[in-house]
């Protein structure tokens, strides 16, 4: 079969598989997959350096389908090029337990680099991949010994380009001259609601990214393989700027009636239209999921991929022999763990000194610095406030890959970029930080970090009404509970400097998901652990900090309110002879994971007089205080005033806590008399 003929048959095989899978599932997005089949074919068979037999070899090119709704395009390409994704899995598209879910999921399907679907996330993940590649290349490459040298390719849709996160991420990429990025914008001019003329017709997307420092090209027809190939080669040759190739396509091409229609974006074409499209391509309309033998042989990439990987391994072998200490460093960082000795290096803070937990966090980070050489991150223009930089670690720029990334005021992109850093490999616990109230701006990326089990750290400071004078716009009240609602996210709110050190320990030791730290702006007492339980109790989520005797009353608190609860508990015990237990409960998720026996030990079921003390909404605390308990909480927005005044006015004083606890005990006593 002639070259052009087998190319076209391969492209049409991708199209028919896409149509058939969506039609059989009776759900999905066939149009984009059909339109971009030529691009997927060219990438997977020529330009991507990948090995289907080893999808995770370190120096492979990364491919991100930011337009995750078109995932059947990627699944078809993965199957045809030889990944462990049998045809049977395409037939089970979008079914329970299949390897072909409705949007790509990292860790489930071989060859999927990141979980995409929420538009714009993949665009920003790719920027994280490119930052990681640049950082590791600068750290490990030596003259004539390049072991880190790969590109990041991505396909983006109109929806990706509309979402603000992509613009934020594009700006970061341009600012840092990430020349290993090669992105394709599918300019099909169709969205779910109709043509882009109704919502996206004025803006020149290519000009926008050019203004942000990108190298921009245009390809008039995605079916013109020669033009597409030339544009890709030109993008690869441009190493100082990220590249965007604007590709004109026609959604659902070559289906005769569905082409260029909004319906083709997100619904099966229908049996009649599938048959008509196959006939237009010269295929048998009665057959489904057909992969011609010659196409399977032509698109198979196992041999090419193995050769690419062998070449890299030979270079690594020579590099290892020449630089054995650098190789040892490489092996260490690719474990995803800090160097040995880091736990012993964690600081201990003396009792009696008042320290904001954000400042304690800074001290911990500096102690961790020599043990985590590839831990990078930054803040959303708030380093001086969140205290999250590695002093002396350098600033990441177009000319130097420092450890501190200036994300600018771009919380959403920061979150998604940090996810990409973590997914790349070799980067130990990348992090992003901002004020806690602005976690709202990055929530989609935080959610995906939890869904995808990404090993990242979120550092949010200014965690309560303790923000003070900035007022209710900057005082988080609902945020603790809204983030606790995200499955697989561990949210830790330490009560003092020593709990903060343990919180960082928890963050670095977790390997199956993200850890978020909520830290205070205001100074907090460093508790005297000679009189109280060790801060290591944080590792179990909640622990008995102090008790006066067999508990009749339990005070549960987190963060800055723990010292308040402790003072109130001591006063209750001293003045009224009440048996009081004070429980520090910095991480609900860790406590939930403990055996029932331990949870009952900390919160005895027969002690029903329970009062929670937390400067946030009360919603959710009923789980721990029970129907007979109560909560000192903030079920309103805050106010602008000095922090001590705000706390006092909103009921966070020793006298307030004592009064609420005493009321609980009176009710408990009355109920006891009735029974």
TIDO-326335 format. One line per 3 residues: number of its first residue (from 1); their letters; for each residue x, y, z of C-alpha. Coordinates in pm, whole numbers. Last residue first. Layout:
N
NUM = a = X:Y:Z | ...
end
This chain:
675
675 = xxx = -3342:939:8330 | -3478:1286:8393 | -3188:1355:8629
672 = xxx = -2935:1267:8358 | -3111:1493:8110 | -3079:1778:8357
669 = xxx = -2709:1706:8411 | -2638:1698:8037 | -2823:2026:7991
666 = xxx = -2619:2180:8271 | -2296:2043:8122 | -2375:2196:7785
663 = xxx = -2446:2534:7945 | -2114:2513:8126 | -1938:2450:7796
660 = xxx = -2100:2754:7634 | -2009:2972:7933 | -1650:2844:7946
657 = xxx = -1608:2906:7572 | -1740:3261:7603 | -1528:3334:7911
654 = xxx = -1214:3210:7741 | -1283:3431:7441 | -1393:3350:7086
651 = xxx = -1743:3492:7079 | -1754:3689:6757 | -1684:4024:6919
648 = xxx = -1382:3889:7103 | -1229:3723:6797 | -1284:4034:6588
645 = xxx = -1134:4257:6857 | -825:4039:6891 | -784:4045:6508
642 = xxx = -787:4423:6473 | -1103:4530:6290 | -1278:4460:5960
639 = xxx = -1553:4204:6006 | -1623:3835:5958 | -1891:3660:5758
636 = xxx = -2150:3455:5942 | -2169:3115:6105 | -1843:3162:6292
633 = xxx = -1812:2879:6543 | -1831:2776:6906 | -2003:2444:6851
630 = xxx = -2246:2235:7053 | -2300:1875:7154 | -2609:1666:7216
627 = xxx = -2660:1582:6849 | -2303:1465:6823 | -1984:1662:6886
624 = xxx = -1783:1481:6619 | -2023:1450:6328 | -2204:1762:6447
621 = xxx = -1889:1951:6349 | -1987:1936:5984 | -2139:2283:5951
618 = xxx = -2015:2500:6239 | -1862:2761:6009 | -1510:2874:6086
615 = xxx = -1309:2995:6382 | -1307:2655:6552 | -1410:2547:6902
612 = xxx = -1603:2221:6927 | -1797:2142:7244 | -1876:1792:7361
609 = xxx = -2100:1679:7645 | -2182:1330:7519 | -1910:1139:7697
606 = xxx = -2035:782:7661 | -1890:745:7312 | -1537:813:7437
603 = xxx = -1373:1060:7196 | -997:997:7211 | -1028:630:7308
600 = xxx = -1328:586:7082 | -1122:710:6789 | -841:474:6886
597 = xxx = -1073:175:6903 | -1236:267:6574 | -903:230:6400
594 = xxx = -764:555:6254 | -850:670:5902 | -1115:914:6025
591 = xxx = -849:1081:6238 | -627:1131:5934 | -914:1288:5742
588 = xxx = -1016:1514:6028 | -674:1674:6049 | -581:1923:6323
585 = xxx = -799:1784:6601 | -642:1891:6930 | -857:1738:7203
582 = xxx = -903:1900:7543 | -1049:1673:7810 | -1229:1815:8110
579 = xxx = -1333:1650:8436 | -1517:1934:8607 | -1398:2064:8942
576 = xxx = -1586:2388:8884 | -1324:2661:8906 | -1008:2463:8834
573 = xxx = -1154:2223:8580 | -1347:2491:8397 | -1045:2723:8398
570 = xxx = -818:2450:8264 | -1065:2378:7986 | -1094:2745:7893
567 = xxx = -718:2779:7868 | -693:2465:7658 | -982:2568:7435
564 = xxx = -811:2901:7366 | -480:2728:7298 | -660:2501:7052
561 = xxx = -840:2790:6880 | -544:2890:6665 | -545:2560:6483
558 = xxx = -815:2309:6566 | -1042:2247:6862 | -1237:1980:7047
555 = xxx = -1341:2039:7407 | -1462:1721:7578 | -1669:1728:7896
552 = xxx = -1719:1468:8168 | -1368:1338:8114 | -1191:1124:8372
549 = xxx = -925:1365:8494 | -794:1712:8419 | -719:1638:8058
546 = xxx = -463:1756:7805 | -378:1720:7437 | -586:1411:7371
543 = xxx = -527:1337:7005 | -662:1408:6659 | -541:1336:6306
540 = xxx = -320:1042:6395 | -3:1216:6279 | -104:1517:6487
537 = xxx = -17:1315:6797 | 344:1394:6711 | 283:1726:6887
534 = xxx = 353:1548:7213 | 84:1547:7485 | 90:1832:7733
531 = xxx = 289:1934:8039 | 635:1874:7895 | 484:1973:7559
528 = xxx = 460:2335:7662 | 253:2491:7384 | 401:2745:7147
525 = xxx = 151:3027:7183 | 11:3160:6856 | 119:3458:6646
522 = xxx = -127:3583:6388 | -128:3495:6019 | -218:3136:6086
519 = xxx = -160:2828:5874 | -392:2594:5686 | -178:2315:5538
516 = xxx = -309:2109:5249 | -191:1754:5178 | -234:1598:4835
513 = xxx = -254:1229:4744 | -111:881:4753 | 247:934:4868
510 = xxx = 208:1099:5209 | 542:1129:5385 | 617:1487:5285
507 = xxx = 281:1622:5395 | 283:1429:5722 | 626:1569:5805
504 = xxx = 502:1917:5715 | 219:1872:5964 | 471:1753:6223
501 = xxx = 662:2079:6190 | 336:2273:6211 | 238:2082:6525
498 = xxx = 558:2214:6676 | 484:2573:6578 | 132:2576:6717
495 = xxx = -225:2463:6656 | -184:2291:6321 | -464:2301:6062
492 = xxx = -420:2000:5832 | -646:1932:5533 | -593:1589:5378
489 = xxx = -761:1576:5039 | -881:1227:4943 | -1248:1328:4904
486 = xxx = -1317:1705:4889 | -1567:1799:5164 | -1285:1896:5399
483 = xxx = -1220:2176:5152 | -1567:2325:5192 | -1547:2280:5567
480 = xxx = -1222:2468:5614 | -1326:2731:5361 | -1652:2850:5513
477 = xxx = -1500:3120:5735 | -1209:3265:5540 | -1131:3627:5629
474 = xxx = -1012:3819:5323 | -1340:3968:5200 | -1459:3974:5562
471 = xxx = -1204:4231:5681 | -849:4324:5593 | -819:4445:5954
468 = xxx = -815:4105:6118 | -664:3807:5938 | -741:3625:6264
465 = xxx = -1088:3577:6113 | -931:3260:5979 | -651:3094:5780
462 = xxx = -412:3373:5693 | -201:3104:5528 | -268:2836:5270
459 = xxx = 8:2592:5179 | -97:2326:4927 | 141:2031:4906
456 = xxx = 150:1790:4613 | 164:1412:4574 | -113:1377:4310
453 = xxx = -383:1121:4392 | -571:1205:4069 | -900:1289:4238
450 = xxx = -721:1478:4515 | -502:1680:4280 | -808:1725:4059
447 = xxx = -997:1889:4344 | -707:2121:4417 | -695:2220:4050
444 = xxx = -1066:2302:4048 | -1027:2489:4382 | -766:2736:4264
441 = xxx = -954:3065:4299 | -1143:2940:4604 | -808:2876:4772
438 = xxx = -808:3254:4775 | -953:3267:5127 | -659:3063:5251
435 = xxx = -407:3322:5135 | -168:3177:4878 | 65:2884:4834
432 = xxx = 173:2623:4581 | 385:2316:4637 | 597:2057:4459
429 = xxx = 652:1744:4668 | 973:1591:4531 | 1008:1650:4156
426 = xxx = 1163:1352:3978 | 837:1265:3804 | 626:1476:3568
423 = xxx = 303:1430:3760 | 415:1650:4049 | 515:1939:3825
420 = xxx = 187:1904:3636 | -12:1933:3958 | 191:2242:4049
417 = xxx = 91:2390:3713 | -277:2324:3786 | -261:2498:4122
414 = xxx = -55:2790:3995 | -289:2832:3700 | -580:2885:3936
411 = xxx = -390:3110:4175 | -261:3349:3910 | -143:3663:4087
408 = xxx = 217:3597:3994 | 345:3243:3975 | 699:3346:4062
405 = xxx = 855:3001:4093 | 1121:2946:4360 | 1352:2650:4301
402 = xxx = 1557:2822:4032 | 1572:2712:3670 | 1778:2993:3520
399 = xxx = 1757:3185:3193 | 1384:3208:3121 | 1320:3239:3493
396 = xxx = 1287:3034:3810 | 1414:3233:4106 | 1704:3109:4315
393 = xxx = 1710:2862:4603 | 1893:3096:4838 | 1599:3107:5076
390 = xxx = 1353:2838:4974 | 1025:3021:4959 | 693:2989:5135
387 = xxx = 660:3264:5393 | 288:3305:5313 | 310:3683:5350
384 = xxx = 644:3767:5188 | 582:3498:4926 | 246:3647:4833
381 = xxx = 253:3697:4454 | 58:3373:4405 | 317:3169:4588
378 = xxx = 597:2935:4499 | 702:2587:4411 | 998:2356:4386
375 = xxx = 1111:2042:4568 | 1392:1907:4352 | 1667:1943:4613
372 = xxx = 1454:1804:4898 | 1697:1716:5181 | 1901:2037:5165
369 = xxx = 1583:2252:5183 | 1398:2068:5457 | 1533:2288:5737
366 = xxx = 1449:2598:5534 | 1097:2466:5482 | 1053:2402:5855
363 = xxx = 1156:2756:5944 | 909:2896:5691 | 634:2677:5832
360 = xxx = 700:2814:6177 | 648:3160:6032 | 315:3051:5880
357 = xxx = 230:2893:6217 | 261:3233:6379 | 504:3202:6671
354 = xxx = 463:3302:7037 | 750:3166:7244 | 657:2997:7570
351 = xxx = 762:2649:7475 | 1072:2603:7264 | 1033:2509:6896
348 = xxx = 1170:2189:6750 | 1306:2201:6398 | 1290:1909:6153
345 = xxx = 1643:1785:6084 | 1583:1439:6233 | 1302:1387:5985
342 = xxx = 1526:1490:5696 | 1800:1241:5770 | 1762:1036:5455
339 = xxx = 1700:1239:5138 | 1342:1340:5069 | 1105:1106:4885
336 = xxx = 973:1089:4528 | 1198:791:4462 | 1308:976:4149
333 = xxx = 1488:1230:4365 | 1720:963:4504 | 1805:794:4174
330 = xxx = 1899:1127:4018 | 2120:1219:4318 | 2300:886:4281
327 = xxx = 2346:961:3911 | 2497:1299:3997 | 2740:1123:4230
324 = xxx = 2833:872:3958 | 2916:1139:3698 | 3117:986:3414
321 = xxx = 2989:631:3457 | 2634:751:3509 | 2653:974:3200
318 = xxx = 2769:680:2987 | 2488:461:3118 | 2234:739:3081
315 = xxx = 2332:787:2718 | 2290:416:2655 | 1953:427:2830
312 = xxx = 1843:710:2603 | 1934:516:2290 | 1758:210:2428
309 = xxx = 1446:421:2492 | 1436:549:2137 | 1492:199:2000
306 = xxx = 1213:59:2218 | 977:330:2094 | 1052:260:1728
303 = xxx = 994:-112:1776 | 681:-71:1988 | 530:198:1765
300 = xxx = 268:2:1572 | 92:239:1331 | 188:64:1008
297 = xxx = 136:-291:1133 | -206:-216:1280 | -299:-23:966
294 = xxx = -195:-316:743 | -401:-552:954 | -712:-341:913
291 = xxx = -863:-229:1245 | -1242:-256:1234 | -1443:-156:1539
288 = xxx = -1774:-183:1351 | -1886:-340:1024 | -2211:-276:839
285 = xxx = -2103:61:698 | -1818:-102:501 | -1560:171:452
282 = xxx = -1508:395:149 | -1458:713:352 | -1796:856:247
279 = xxx = -1949:514:317 | -1812:525:667 | -1960:871:721
276 = xxx = -2301:757:592 | -2298:456:824 | -2213:674:1122
273 = xxx = -2486:915:1014 | -2748:638:1002 | -2644:487:1334
270 = xxx = -2659:815:1522 | -2386:1075:1552 | -2337:1015:1921
267 = xxx = -2355:1334:2129 | -2118:1602:2256 | -1959:1798:1976
264 = xxx = -2154:1658:1683 | -2462:1847:1797 | -2281:2178:1746
261 = xxx = -2260:2116:1373 | -1959:2164:1144 | -1988:1811:1000
258 = xxx = -2297:1624:1120 | -2468:1587:779 | -2195:1437:560
255 = xxx = -1978:1281:832 | -1626:1360:705 | -1550:1552:931
252 = xxx = -1719:1551:1272 | -1584:1897:1366 | -1414:2079:1084
249 = xxx = -1052:2170:1149 | -830:2477:1136 | -511:2426:1333
246 = xxx = -358:2706:1539 | -8:2588:1626 | 114:2733:1954
243 = xxx = 480:2724:2048 | 661:2804:2372 | 956:3036:2321
240 = xxx = 1334:3004:2323 | 1356:2657:2167 | 1193:2715:1828
237 = xxx = 1313:2417:1619 | 1041:2196:1763 | 778:2450:1656
234 = xxx = 922:2458:1305 | 909:2079:1288 | 549:2085:1405
231 = xxx = 456:2344:1143 | 620:2139:868 | 429:1828:975
228 = xxx = 98:2012:970 | 167:2155:627 | 263:1812:492
225 = xxx = -30:1641:663 | -289:1872:507 | -595:1719:673
222 = xxx = -574:1969:959 | -640:2247:709 | -527:2612:731
219 = xxx = -229:2554:958 | -138:2865:1157 | 179:2939:1352
216 = xxx = 245:3112:1685 | 570:3141:1882 | 454:3245:2229
213 = xxx = 559:3552:2429 | 232:3658:2584 | 154:3887:2290
210 = xxx = 190:3583:2065 | -61:3410:2292 | -318:3682:2231
207 = xxx = -239:3702:1861 | -314:3332:1825 | -642:3367:2009
204 = xxx = -767:3652:1792 | -1073:3763:1988 | -1390:3872:1816
201 = xxx = -1572:3544:1757 | -1569:3380:2096 | -1925:3388:2228
198 = xxx = -2179:3388:1945 | -1924:3347:1666 | -1800:3033:1838
195 = xxx = -2070:2839:1658 | -2343:2672:1859 | -2421:2616:2226
192 = xxx = -2203:2307:2260 | -1907:2480:2100 | -1796:2501:1736
189 = xxx = -1532:2713:1564 | -1313:2412:1479 | -992:2592:1576
186 = xxx = -820:2303:1748 | -533:2478:1924 | -219:2269:1915
183 = xxx = 52:2315:2176 | 426:2253:2152 | 602:2330:2480
180 = xxx = 978:2266:2495 | 1049:2636:2449 | 936:2733:2797
177 = xxx = 1052:3095:2786 | 970:3169:3151 | 742:3466:3087
174 = xxx = 582:3285:2795 | 496:2981:3004 | 363:3190:3293
171 = xxx = 147:3392:3054 | 14:3078:2894 | -75:2945:3240
168 = xxx = -286:3251:3325 | -449:3240:2982 | -525:2871:3022
165 = xxx = -674:2927:3367 | -912:3188:3228 | -1114:2932:3036
162 = xxx = -1185:3043:2680 | -876:2878:2533 | -962:2545:2689
159 = xxx = -1318:2572:2561 | -1199:2644:2208 | -1000:2323:2231
156 = xxx = -646:2238:2329 | -419:1956:2216 | -91:1926:2404
153 = xxx = 269:1833:2337 | 545:1852:2598 | 899:1802:2480
150 = xxx = 1197:1600:2596 | 1562:1642:2684 | 1677:1517:3024
147 = xxx = 1972:1277:2994 | 2201:1511:2806 | 2567:1418:2843
144 = xxx = 2786:1609:2595 | 2821:1888:2854 | 2627:1786:3166
141 = xxx = 2256:1744:3223 | 2131:1679:3576 | 2024:2002:3742
138 = xxx = 1957:2215:3437 | 1769:1933:3268 | 1573:1864:3588
135 = xxx = 1454:2224:3613 | 1370:2258:3243 | 1178:1931:3236
132 = xxx = 992:2024:3555 | 892:2362:3415 | 775:2189:3098
129 = xxx = 559:1940:3287 | 409:2224:3490 | 326:2410:3168
126 = xxx = 158:2091:3050 | -58:2087:3362 | -171:2440:3266
123 = xxx = -314:2334:2930 | -447:2017:3092 | -649:2222:3339
120 = xxx = -795:2453:3075 | -1122:2265:3047 | -1229:2032:3324
117 = xxx = -1170:1714:3124 | -816:1618:3210 | -639:1369:3435
114 = xxx = -271:1362:3350 | -11:1159:3161 | -239:897:3002
111 = xxx = -22:638:2827 | -160:336:3007 | -513:406:3136
108 = xxx = -591:421:3507 | -310:613:3675 | -405:942:3512
105 = xxx = -768:960:3411 | -872:1072:3061 | -1239:1173:3031
102 = xxx = -1541:946:2976 | -1350:645:3103 | -1159:403:2880
99 = xxx = -987:153:3108 | -1325:-3:3186 | -1462:-67:3534
96 = xxx = -1808:70:3467 | -1854:166:3102 | -1749:489:2928
93 = xxx = -1589:306:2633 | -1631:-71:2663 | -1574:-132:2291
90 = xxx = -1257:72:2322 | -1153:-160:2604 | -1213:-464:2384
87 = xxx = -971:-317:2134 | -697:-380:2386 | -520:-98:2574
84 = xxx = -172:-213:2665 | -16:41:2434 | 63:-63:2079
81 = xxx = 30:234:1846 | -327:148:1748 | -454:120:2105
78 = xxx = -294:443:2220 | -420:628:1912 | -775:503:1968
75 = xxx = -763:596:2337 | -632:941:2245 | -915:1016:2002
72 = xxx = -1167:855:2240 | -1054:1121:2489 | -1221:1406:2298
69 = xxx = -1383:1533:2621 | -1030:1574:2754 | -959:1879:2540
66 = xxx = -641:1923:2745 | -516:1606:2583 | -164:1613:2722
63 = xxx = 127:1436:2557 | 459:1407:2735 | 775:1320:2546
60 = xxx = 964:1031:2698 | 1274:1100:2905 | 1165:921:3224
57 = xxx = 1033:592:3089 | 671:581:3207 | 480:434:2912
54 = xxx = 717:137:2886 | 595:-102:2614 | 417:180:2431
51 = xxx = 748:368:2403 | 729:739:2336 | 913:1011:2147
48 = xxx = 613:1186:1993 | 682:1323:1647 | 631:1043:1400
45 = xxx = 362:782:1465 | 185:931:1767 | 198:1292:1654
42 = xxx = 110:1237:1290 | -183:1007:1364 | -319:1232:1638
39 = xxx = -304:1531:1402 | -476:1343:1119 | -749:1216:1358
36 = xxx = -827:1572:1469 | -1166:1605:1300 | -1291:1261:1397
33 = xxx = -1186:1301:1760 | -1340:1648:1772 | -1676:1520:1648
30 = xxx = -1712:1202:1852 | -1782:1341:2200 | -1939:1082:2427
27 = xxx = -2249:882:2503 | -2450:602:2345 | -2166:373:2452
24 = xxx = -2191:186:2122 | -2217:510:1923 | -1926:667:2108
21 = xxx = -1705:366:2047 | -1811:328:1683 | -1756:691:1590
18 = xxx = -1414:707:1752 | -1308:374:1605 | -1422:494:1263
15 = xxx = -1221:814:1288 | -904:646:1412 | -934:396:1126
12 = xxx = -980:689:888 | -643:829:991 | -480:491:939
9 = xxx = -645:451:599 | -523:797:501 | -166:721:603
6 = xxx = -182:384:433 | -288:553:107 | -34:832:124
3 = xxx = 249:585:167 | 141:339:-101 | 0:0:0
end
